């Protein structure tokens, strides 16, 4: 069996999934092509690597050679003490789980240092740690093991040149952790039947096999579809032959579920207080109807501001950046859609923040202490971050913070819904809101914004930004639709 360093990416990204490794070996199952966000990441990664390559005045490029010749050229270059090897090739054999395996590795760089070589990979990610990117450490460990097998001694050092332009060391453990994962991958590839790997709303987002796995899970009403059922709980129930939502509802009540021990990291833990919500969500799905837990607690106002931000995570930008601050007043005195957008110059981020503060101040002047309604904690978290970054001289941002109304906890506390997720995109469909745009979503928006940043065609840039604004406008309309639905349930 041939194993390559990118097999770690299959195993871990977008999240750890044993089933994805198995499915990739099945010729009749096709993964969806990479979406626009993944394509952007690949393009930015290639550009980052090329920029780093250009910092070396001299190097030997081994990428063009066929694999057999490439390993010979790599060995020869090391024997000749060539200072910089770009795209070297390493290979070694090992027996894993009774299977003879050939492991291939293609580090980005090997750099001569003292009497050995540093192995360096270039990654766009800014956080190279076990939690965020275990696949990167596994790749480096594999390269180190391959180097040691080839040259009879360990590499001088393993390191990553990250998206922030800094070098991060990766401690070498003789490849043991990486080989253990490769052994698991070997087993998964050899399985005759599909391994059980619970679906998950966040887990499966961005996976090319999502459209294969979700319809099957929905057809059989897999227990993992229930909101609140985490991966450890789903696996535990599966091991106890509780596979469907109906089986779960028949076998459990709140007390029994609260005392149920499921895997939680490296230990086991009781389900505890979460049991009540999980049981209600499961019953809502079995009956395919809402269950009212309590009347929604909402401030009684004539008008409300819908508030939604679009931003880049830190791995795609020097700063965690909000590139669009969207707002619109809804109610009897409905206002126009307003958006503060980051400029494309050096000071564009600050300008967007100041524009947002000015627009928010105008809303307060016109409507008084009006609630700023949003979904989940993203808006609150980033408001605090921007206050820390640029200040809040007139106190407008603090006033927005005091007036924030997060509809997600209100919805969760008020209703059990027959949905797999309490994401805005799912709840808005449940309440009957229909979007006009065919393409939308957070990752789509980020990909579009990066497209706008990269183009020098001002007409194209404005067209792209117009698409992003339309998406944000629909997010605000969707939030208002959900708020109206909740208000109707207050009985007022």
C-alpha positions in Angstrom: 0.0 0.0 0.0 1.3 3.5 -0.9 0.9 6.1 1.8 1.6 9.8 1.1 1.9 12.8 3.5 -1.4 14.3 2.2 -3.2 11.3 3.6 -3.1 13.1 6.9 -5.1 15.9 5.4 -7.7 13.4 4.3 -7.9 12.0 7.8 -8.0 15.4 9.7 -9.5 18.0 7.4 -11.9 19.7 7.6 -12.3 17.6 10.8 -11.2 14.2 11.9 -13.2 11.6 10.0 -12.5 7.9 9.6 -15.3 7.5 7.0 -13.7 10.0 4.6 -10.5 7.9 4.5 -12.6 4.8 3.6 -14.8 6.6 1.0 -11.8 8.0 -0.8 -10.8 4.5 -1.7 -14.2 3.6 -3.1 -14.3 4.3 -6.9 -18.1 4.5 -7.0 -18.2 7.3 -4.4 -17.2 10.7 -5.8 -16.3 13.7 -3.7 -17.6 17.1 -4.7 -15.0 19.4 -6.3 -13.3 22.0 -4.1 -15.5 25.0 -3.5 -14.4 28.7 -4.0 -13.1 29.0 -0.4 -10.9 25.9 -0.7 -9.7 27.1 -4.1 -8.7 30.5 -2.6 -6.8 28.8 0.2 -4.9 26.7 -2.3 -4.1 29.7 -4.4 -2.9 31.8 -1.4 -0.9 28.8 -0.1 0.9 28.4 -3.5 1.6 32.2 -3.5 3.0 32.1 0.0 5.3 29.2 -0.9 6.5 30.9 -4.0 7.3 34.1 -2.1 9.3 32.1 0.4 11.2 30.3 -2.4 12.2 33.6 -3.9 14.1 34.5 -0.6 16.7 31.9 -1.6 19.2 33.2 -4.2 20.2 29.6 -5.1 18.4 26.3 -4.8 18.0 23.0 -6.7 14.4 22.4 -7.9 13.6 18.7 -7.8 9.9 19.0 -8.6 10.1 18.3 -12.3 11.8 14.9 -12.0 9.8 11.6 -12.2 9.5 10.0 -8.8 12.2 7.3 -9.3 14.7 9.9 -10.5 13.6 12.4 -8.0 14.6 10.3 -5.0 18.0 9.6 -6.6 18.5 13.4 -7.2 17.5 14.1 -3.6 20.0 11.6 -2.2 22.7 12.9 -4.5 22.0 16.5 -3.5 22.3 15.7 0.2 25.6 13.8 -0.4 26.9 16.9 -2.3 25.8 19.1 0.6 23.6 21.3 -1.7 22.4 24.2 0.5 18.8 24.4 -0.5 16.6 21.6 -1.9 13.2 22.6 -3.2 10.6 19.9 -3.4 12.8 16.9 -2.5 11.4 13.4 -2.5 11.8 10.8 0.3 10.5 7.2 0.4 10.8 4.2 2.8 9.1 0.9 3.4 7.5 -0.3 6.6 5.0 -2.9 7.8 1.9 -1.4 9.4 -0.9 -3.6 10.8 0.4 -6.6 8.8 0.5 -4.6 5.5 3.7 -3.8 3.6 3.5 0.0 3.0 5.6 2.3 0.9 5.5 5.8 2.4 6.2 8.8 0.2 7.0 12.3 1.5 7.6 15.6 -0.4 8.7 18.4 2.0 8.8 21.8 0.6 12.4 22.5 1.6 15.5 20.7 2.9 18.2 23.2 4.1 21.8 22.3 4.9 22.7 23.2 8.5 26.0 22.2 10.2 26.3 18.5 9.4 22.6 17.8 8.7 19.5 19.2 7.1 16.5 21.2 8.4 13.2 20.0 6.9 10.9 22.9 6.4 7.3 23.1 5.1 5.5 26.3 4.1 1.9 26.7 5.3 -0.6 29.5 5.0 -2.0 28.7 8.5 -0.9 31.1 11.3 -1.6 28.6 14.1 0.4 25.4 13.9 -0.6 23.4 16.9 -2.1 20.0 17.8 -5.6 21.5 18.1 -5.8 23.6 15.0 -3.7 21.6 12.6 -2.6 18.1 13.7 -2.1 17.1 10.1 0.7 19.6 9.6 2.7 18.1 12.6 2.1 14.6 11.3 3.4 15.6 7.9 6.6 17.0 9.4 7.1 14.0 11.6 6.7 11.7 8.6 9.3 13.7 6.6 11.7 13.4 9.6 11.2 9.6 9.8 11.7 9.3 6.0 14.9 11.3 6.3 16.2 9.2 9.1 15.3 6.0 7.1 17.1 7.3 4.1 20.2 8.8 5.6 20.6 6.9 8.8 20.3 9.8 11.2 17.5 12.2 12.3 17.0 15.6 10.7 18.7 18.5 12.3 15.3 20.2 12.9 11.7 20.1 11.7 10.0 23.5 11.2 7.1 25.3 9.5 7.2 28.7 7.9 3.7 29.9 8.8 1.3 32.3 7.3 2.6 35.1 9.5 6.1 34.7 8.0 7.5 33.1 11.2 9.3 29.8 11.8 7.8 27.3 14.2 9.7 24.3 15.4 8.1 20.9 15.4 9.7 18.5 18.0 10.8 15.2 16.4 9.5 12.1 18.1 11.1 9.6 15.6 7.9 9.7 13.7 6.0 7.5 16.2 2.8 9.6 16.4 2.6 10.0 12.6 3.2 6.3 12.0 0.4 5.4 14.4 -2.0 7.6 12.4 -0.7 6.0 9.1 -1.4 2.6 10.7 -5.0 3.6 11.4 -5.3 4.9 7.8 -4.0 1.5 6.6 -6.7 -0.3 8.6 -9.5 2.0 7.4 -8.5 1.5 3.7 -8.7 -2.3 4.2 -12.1 -2.4 5.8 -14.8 -4.3 4.0 -17.7 -2.3 5.4 -17.9 1.4 6.1 -16.7 2.5 9.5 -19.1 4.5 11.6 -18.2 8.1 11.8 -21.1 10.4 13.1 -22.1 13.2 10.9 -22.0 16.7 12.5 -23.1 20.1 11.3 -19.7 21.7 11.9 -17.7 18.6 11.3 -19.1 18.0 7.8 -19.1 21.6 6.6 -16.6 21.8 3.8 -16.2 18.1 3.3 -16.4 16.8 -0.3 -18.4 13.8 0.8 -21.1 15.8 2.7 -23.7 15.3 -0.1 -23.1 11.6 0.1 -23.3 11.2 3.9 -26.1 13.6 4.9 -28.9 12.2 2.7 -28.1 8.7 3.9 -28.1 9.8 7.6 -31.4 11.6 7.0 -33.0 8.6 5.3 -32.2 6.3 8.3 -32.7 9.1 10.8 -29.3 8.7 12.3 -29.1 9.7 16.0 -26.2 12.1 15.1 -28.7 14.3 13.4 -30.2 15.5 16.7 -28.9 18.9 17.8 -26.8 18.6 20.9 -25.7 15.0 20.2 -21.9 15.3 20.0 -19.5 12.9 18.4 -18.7 11.1 21.6 -22.4 10.6 22.5 -23.3 9.4 19.0 -20.4 6.9 19.0 -21.4 5.6 22.4 -25.0 5.2 21.4 -24.0 3.4 18.2 -21.8 1.0 20.3 -24.9 0.3 22.4 -27.0 -0.4 19.2 -28.9 2.9 19.5 -28.7 4.1 15.9 -31.9 5.9 15.1 -33.7 8.8 16.6 -36.8 6.7 17.3 -34.7 4.0 19.1 -33.1 6.8 21.2 -36.5 8.3 22.2 -37.8 4.8 23.1 -34.7 3.8 25.2 -34.0 7.1 27.0 -35.6 9.6 29.3 -33.9 12.8 30.6 -32.6 11.1 33.8 -31.1 8.1 32.1 -29.5 10.3 29.4 -28.1 12.8 32.0 -26.3 9.8 33.7 -25.0 8.3 30.4 -21.2 8.3 30.2 -19.8 9.2 26.8 -16.3 9.8 25.5 -15.1 13.4 26.1 -11.6 14.0 24.8 -9.3 11.5 26.6 -11.9 10.7 29.3 -15.5 9.9 29.8 -18.1 12.4 31.1 -21.8 12.3 31.9 -24.1 14.1 29.5 -25.5 16.0 32.5 -27.6 19.2 32.1 -27.5 18.9 28.3 -29.8 15.9 28.5 -33.0 17.9 28.7 -32.4 19.8 25.5 -31.2 16.8 23.6 -34.3 14.8 24.5 -36.6 17.6 23.5 -34.8 18.0 20.2 -35.0 14.3 19.5 -38.8 14.3 20.2 -39.3 17.3 18.0 -37.5 15.4 15.1 -39.5 12.2 15.7 -42.8 14.1 15.6 -41.5 16.6 13.0 -42.9 19.6 14.9 -41.8 22.4 17.2 -42.0 21.9 21.0 -42.5 25.2 22.9 -40.4 25.2 26.1 -41.2 28.7 27.2 -42.4 31.9 25.6 -39.4 33.7 24.1 -38.0 36.5 26.3 -37.6 39.5 24.0 -37.5 43.3 24.7 -40.7 44.9 23.5 -39.7 47.6 21.0 -41.3 49.2 17.9 -38.1 48.9 15.9 -35.0 46.7 15.9 -31.6 46.9 14.2 -30.6 43.7 12.5 -26.8 43.5 12.8 -24.4 41.1 10.9 -20.7 41.1 10.3 -18.6 39.4 7.6 -14.9 38.8 8.4 -11.7 37.0 7.6 -10.2 34.6 10.2 -6.6 35.3 11.2 -5.1 32.6 8.9 -6.2 34.6 5.9 -5.1 38.1 7.1 -2.5 39.7 9.3 -5.4 40.7 11.6 -8.7 39.0 12.3 -10.5 41.4 10.1 -14.1 42.5 9.7 -14.6 43.6 6.1 -18.3 44.4 6.3 -20.4 45.8 9.2 -24.0 45.4 8.1 -27.0 47.0 9.7 -30.7 47.7 9.0 -33.5 49.0 11.1 -36.8 46.9 10.8 -40.2 47.7 12.1 -42.8 50.5 11.5 -40.0 53.0 10.9 -37.8 50.8 8.6 -34.5 52.2 7.6 -32.3 51.6 4.6 -29.7 48.8 4.5 -26.3 50.2 5.6 -22.9 48.7 5.4 -19.5 49.9 6.5 -16.9 48.1 4.3 -13.2 47.9 4.7 -11.2 49.9 2.1 -8.5 48.2 0.1 -5.8 50.6 1.3 -3.4 50.3 4.2 -5.9 52.0 6.6 -9.1 50.4 5.3 -9.7 48.3 8.4 -9.7 51.4 10.7 -11.8 53.4 8.2 -14.5 50.7 8.2 -14.6 50.7 12.1 -15.0 54.5 12.2 -17.7 54.4 9.5 -19.5 51.7 11.5 -19.4 53.9 14.6 -20.7 56.9 12.7 -23.6 54.8 11.3 -24.4 53.3 14.6 -24.4 56.7 16.3 -26.9 58.0 13.7 -29.2 55.1 14.4 -29.1 55.8 18.1 -29.8 59.5 17.5 -32.8 58.6 15.3 -34.3 55.7 17.4 -32.9 55.9 20.9 -31.6 52.8 22.7 -32.7 50.4 20.0 -31.7 46.6 20.2 -29.0 45.4 17.8 -30.2 41.9 16.9 -27.7 39.3 15.8 -27.2 35.5 15.6 -24.6 33.8 17.9 -21.6 35.4 19.5 -19.5 36.5 16.5 -20.7 40.2 16.6 -20.2 40.5 20.3 -16.7 39.0 20.2 -15.6 41.2 17.3 -17.0 44.4 18.8 -14.9 43.8 21.9 -11.9 43.1 19.8 -12.2 46.3 17.7 -12.7 48.4 20.8 -9.4 47.0 22.0 -7.8 47.5 18.6 -8.9 51.1 17.7 -10.7 52.5 20.7 -14.2 53.8 21.2 -13.7 57.6 21.9 -17.5 58.5 21.9 -18.7 55.3 23.6 -20.9 54.2 20.7 -19.4 50.7 20.4 -20.0 50.2 24.2 -23.6 51.3 23.7 -24.0 48.8 20.9 -22.6 46.1 23.2 -25.2 47.0 25.9 -28.0 46.8 23.3 -27.0 43.5 21.7 -29.7 40.9 21.4 -28.5 37.4 20.5 -31.4 35.4 19.0 -29.6 32.0 19.1 -29.9 31.5 22.9 -33.4 32.9 22.9 -34.4 30.4 20.3 -32.7 27.5 22.0 -34.2 28.3 25.4 -37.7 28.8 23.9 -38.2 26.0 21.3 -37.0 22.5 20.4 -37.0 22.4 16.7 -37.0 19.4 14.3 -33.6 20.5 12.9 -30.1 19.2 13.0 -28.7 22.6 13.6 -29.7 25.9 15.1 -27.7 27.8 12.6 -29.4 30.9 11.1 -29.4 29.2 7.6 -31.4 26.3 9.0 -33.8 28.2 11.3 -34.6 30.8 8.6 -35.8 27.9 6.3 -37.9 26.5 9.1 -39.7 29.9 9.6 -40.3 30.2 5.8 -37.7 32.8 4.8 -36.5 32.2 1.2 -33.3 33.7 -0.2 -33.1 35.1 -3.7 -29.4 34.5 -4.1 -28.3 31.1 -5.4 -24.8 31.3 -3.9 -24.2 32.5 -0.3 -22.6 31.5 3.0 -19.7 32.7 5.2 -17.0 30.8 3.2 -18.5 32.0 -0.1 -18.4 35.6 1.2 -14.7 35.3 2.3 -13.7 33.8 -1.1 -15.5 36.7 -2.8 -13.9 39.3 -0.7 -10.4 37.9 -1.3 -11.3 38.0 -5.0 -12.1 41.7 -4.6 -8.9 42.4 -2.8 -6.8 40.7 -5.5 -8.3 42.2 -8.6 -6.9 45.5 -10.0 -10.0 45.9 -12.2 -12.1 48.5 -10.3 -15.3 47.6 -12.1 -14.9 43.9 -11.3 -14.1 44.8 -7.7 -17.3 46.8 -7.3 -19.3 44.0 -8.8 -17.9 41.5 -6.4 -18.5 43.8 -3.4 -22.1 44.3 -4.6 -22.6 40.5 -4.4 -21.2 40.4 -0.9 -23.5 43.3 0.2 -26.5 41.5 -1.3 -25.7 38.4 0.8 -25.3 40.5 3.9 -28.6 42.2 3.2 -30.3 38.8 3.0 -28.7 37.8 6.3 -30.3 40.8 7.9 -33.7 40.0 6.3 -33.4 36.4 7.5 -32.6 37.6 11.1 -35.7 39.8 11.0 -37.9 37.0 9.8 -36.7 34.8 12.7 -37.3 37.7 15.2 -40.8 38.2 13.9 -41.5 34.4 14.2 -40.2 34.5 17.8 -42.2 37.6 18.7 -45.4 35.8 17.4 -44.8 33.1 20.0 -44.7 35.6 22.9 -48.5 36.0 22.7 -48.1 39.8 22.9 
